[in-house]
Amino acid sequence: MRSSHFLDRWTLSIGHWLIHGETMLSQEKLKENALTSIRLGVEDFQRASRAATDGGDPERAISAARNLFAGLLLLFKYGLAAKVTKAEEIDLVLFNPPKQIVPHPDGSGGVQWRPVGKFAKQTIDVDGIKSRFEAFGIEVDWDAMRQLQDERNNLEHLHPTKSIGAIAGFVAETFPIVQQFVVEELEEVPADFLGPCWRIMLEHRAFFEGRLQECLAAWRASSLPSGMLPYLASIRCGECGSPLLAPSQDDDGEYTCVACGESSPLMSELMEAVVEAEAGSYDPYDGDEPPLRDCPNCSESLFVVADGECRWCGYELEDWECVVCGEALGLDDQHNSGLCGFHAYQRDKDD
């Protein structure tokens, strides 16, 4: 009974919107908006990918990412709306509820839990969609979604001319999420549901994955240290943002971007940025030690302090703790023959 009262109160809150002219969402409107956003995103992507002489516009790369990500969220909201049958329940599922739900006396010595205030005018964001999906048993690869959201944010913060290569990866990464949701949750045929956009995304995904696998195979056959291979998926061209980087033909540590043709000797620096992000941030003003140091063996700045190992050449600490007191030894203690600074000092003083 109480849950019924609870729902009634929320429904009344929505009714208050209607009195003041608010329009409720509908399944068909959500579907229409989702398909429109995805279509616009694909059109923007095509326009951004063309050469300027063929009517291309690199600044459309950012709008492509915005439209595709917005379309994906609208598709998710349409999926939620399709789970309910009453019009007012669609709004209950998709709008943010009042921030407070407090007990009120029911007049019979008991309490009723009621929301305080009205539903927010904004629909749910990514976190709200995730929590409702969990409640409805809808499955999505949220790790992939978070990566996609990060990519969208990164694209928006890059200069438009440096987003052309990155948008190709963004579209390719969007494809499997859309495919899985349309097929498994909406139980639709993607080609019918998405129309011509599906064929474009399908062809691009196949092309992109083919080029990416070629790049990875070339790096595996190159002189790149094996310890760096796991980081290849995270590196991006410094000029256009594309992940399609291949070793130069001379195999001299340079990379060539398949997307924009940029060649650079800074492969180790790209790797350094990725490894540093993995190692975590530090505050030198708090006395923290940098997570990465110059390796004494290869001189690359890829020695991970926390692991005591260089990601580039595989050099490891030879002495891990002081043979006298057991104190942990760092990179600067390796010349002390297994002693910490204090006991090395004592040894040298006695000598």
N, C-alpha and C positions, 0 to 999 in steps of 0.2 A: 504493500500500500504506500509506504513512504517513497519508494522509488517512483511510483506513479505520480505522487504529488511533486516530486523533484522535477520530473520531466514536464509536468504541466506548468510549473513555474518558469522553466526555461522557455517553453513554448509561448507563454504570455509575454516574456521579454521580447521575443521576436515579433509578436503581435504588436507591440508598442512601436516597433520600427515601421510596420506596415501602415499604422495610423498616420505616421509622419512621412509617408511617401517612399519608404525604402523598398527596393526591389529584391526579392529573394532570388537565389541562384536556381538554375535548372540543369538537369543532366544534359540536355541538348545544347544549351548555351555553353556549358563547360567544354563539351566535345568540340563544338564549333571553334571556340577560342583556342583550344589546344592544337587543333589541326591547322588553324591559321598561323599561330606562332611558329609551329614547326615548319610550315611551308615557307614563311618569310625568312626563317633562319637558313633554310636550304638555299633559297634564292640569294640571300646575302652572301652565303658561302661561295656559291658559284660566281657571283659578281666579284668577290674579293680575290678569287683564285685566277681569274682571267688576266691576261696581260693588258696593260694600259692601252695598247694599240687596238685591242679587241673590246674596248669598253669596260675594262676592269677598273675596280676602285678598291684599293687596299684598306681604306677606312671602313669598309663594310664588314671587315673581319670581326670587329668588336660587336656590331649589331647582330651578326650571325650568332655569336656566342650567347648574347643576351636573349635573343628570340628562341634559340634552341633550348636553353636551360629553362626559360619561362614556359615554353611549350611542354617540356617534360613534367614540370610541376603541375601544370594545368591538366595534363594527362592523368597524373596521379590523383588529382582532386576529382576528376571525372570518374575514375575507378572507385573512389570512395562513395561518390553520389550514386553510382550504380548499385551499391550494396543496400540502399534504403529505398522505400517505396513511397513514403509520404513527403510532400513538398517541404513541410516545415522541418522534417528530420534532416533534410539535406543541409539546411542552414545550421542546424545543431551540430552536425558533423564537421562542417567546413569553416565556421567562424570561431574566432577565439572567444571562450566563455568569459564571464565576469571573473575578476581576479580573486574575489572572496566568495566562499560558500560557508555560511555560518548557521548555527542552529537557532530556530525560533520556537517558542512555546506553541503547542498545537491545541491548547485550551482544555486538554484532558490529562494534564500531568506529564505529557510526553513532549518530544521535540520533532521538528521537521527541519531538514537541511535545505536551505534556500540560497540561491545566488543573490549577491548584493550588487545592484546596478544592472546595466544592460550588457549584452554581448558587444564585443569590440566591432568596429566597422571593417577591420582588416581580416582577411581570411588567414588560415594557418600557414606558417612558414615550413621550412624543411623539417625542423624538429617536431612541429605539430603534426605534420604528415606522418613522420616516422612513428610517433606514439600511437596514432590512430591506426596505422597499418598493423602494428603489433596487436592492437585490440581486435581488429577484424581478421587477423590471420593472413594478411597480405604480405608476401615475401618480395623483398628487393635487395639487391647487393648494395648495402649502404656504404661499404668501404669504397666501392666504385663511385657512388654518388658523391661522397665527400671529396674524392679526388677530382671529380668533374666540377664540383662547386669551387674548389681551389683553383682549377685551371681557368674557370670563368673569371674569377677575381683577378688572377694574374694577367689575363688578357686585357681586362679593363684598366689595369695599372701600367701596361706597356704602351709605348707610343704606337699609334695605328700602323705605321710602316713596319713595325717589328712584330706584328701579330699574324702576318700572312701564313707563315710556316706553322705557327702554333694552332691555328684554327683547324688545320687539316687533321691534327691529332685529336682535337676536341670533338670534331664530327665523328671520327672513327670510334672514339670511346663512348659517344652517346648511343651509337647504333645497338650494341648488345643489350643495353638497359631498356631501350624502347622495344626491341624485339621480344625480350623476355616478358615484359609487362603486357604487351598487346596480345601475345599468344597465350600465356599462362593465366593471366588475371582477367583480361577482357574477353578471352576466348574468341578472338577475331583473327582473320587472315591479314597479316600486315600489308600485303600488296593492295587488298581491298580497302582496308581501314585508312591507310595513309596515302593511297593514290600514287601519283608519279614521284612524290618525295621518297618513297620506299626504294624504288629502283635506283635513284641517285645515291642514296645513302648506302645501299647494298654494294653498288659498283665501287664507290669510294672506299668503303671498308675493305673490300677485297684487294683493291689496288694498294691502299696504305699498308695493310698487313704484309703484303708481298714485299714491298720496299723495306719495311721495318725488319723483316726476317733476313733479307739480303744484307742489310747493314750489320745486324748482330752476327751473322755468319762470318762476315768479313773481319769483324773485330776479333772473333774467336780464333781466326786463322792468322791474325796479326801478332805483332810483338807486344801488344798490350798485356801487362801482368794479369794473371788469372784472378788475383784478388780484386781487380777492378771490374771484372765482368758483371757482377751483380748490380753495379751502379749504372750500367749503360741505359737502362730503361728510364732513368730519372734525369739524364742530362739533356740539355736543350741548346740549340744553336744560339750563340750570342748575338747574331744579327737578326734572325727572323723568328726564333723561338721554336723551330721545328725539332722533333726528336729524331728525324731521319739523318743521322750523322754516320759517315763512313770513314774508315782510315784512308789517308792519302795513298796514292799508288806507290810512293817511295817507302811507305811504312816507316816513317821517321818521327812518329808521335803526333803528326798533324792530323786534323780532321777536315773533311769536306762535307758541306751540307748538301744533301740531295735536293732539298727544296729550293734553296736560293743560290747555290753554287759558291757560297762563302768558304774560303779555306783559311785555317788558322792553326798556329802552333800551340794553342792554349788548351789542349785536351786535358792536361794534368790540372790546370786551373779550374776547368769545368768540373772535373772530378772532385777537386778540393772543396768546392762550394757544396756539392751534394753530400760528401762525407762529413763536412763540418755541420751541416743541418741535421744529419743523423746523430752526430755526437752530442748535440745539444748546445744551448747558449751558455755564456758565462759572463760574469761581471768582474772585470779586473779591479774595480774599486773596492770590491769585497774580498780581494785577495785570491780570487779564483784563478786557477791555472787554465790557460787556453786548452780547449779540447784537442787541438792539433798542434804538432810541433814539427820542425824540420827534422827529417830522418838523418841520422849520422851516417847511414850506409849509402843512400841514394840522393840525399839532399832535397827530395821532394817534401813539401809541407803536408804530408799525409800520414805522419806517425800519430796514431790514436792513443792518447795518453791513458785513457781508461782501460784499454785493452793491452797496452804495452806492445803494440804491433804496428808496423807500417803497412798500409793498404796497398802501396805501390810495389814495393820490392819484397815484402814479407819479413823484413827484419824484425826480430823479437828481442825483448830485454834478455840479457844473459843472466843477470843477477836480480832476483825479485825481492829478496829481503836480506837484511843485515845478518851476517853469520854470528854476530855477537848478541844483539838485542832483539832481533826479529823484526825490526822496523821495516816497513815497505820501502823499496828503493825505486826511484824514478829514473828518467832518462839522464839527468845530470849526475846521477850517482854511479853510472856504469864504469867510470874510470877509477873507482875506489876499490876495486878487487873484492867486491862482495861486502863492503862496509858502508854504513850510513855516514853522513857528513861528520857527525860527532866522533864516531869511533875512528874514522879515517884521520881526523885531526889529531886524536889521541895517539894513533900509531905514528903519524909523522912527527909529532912533538917528541915522542920517546926516542925516535931515531935521531 
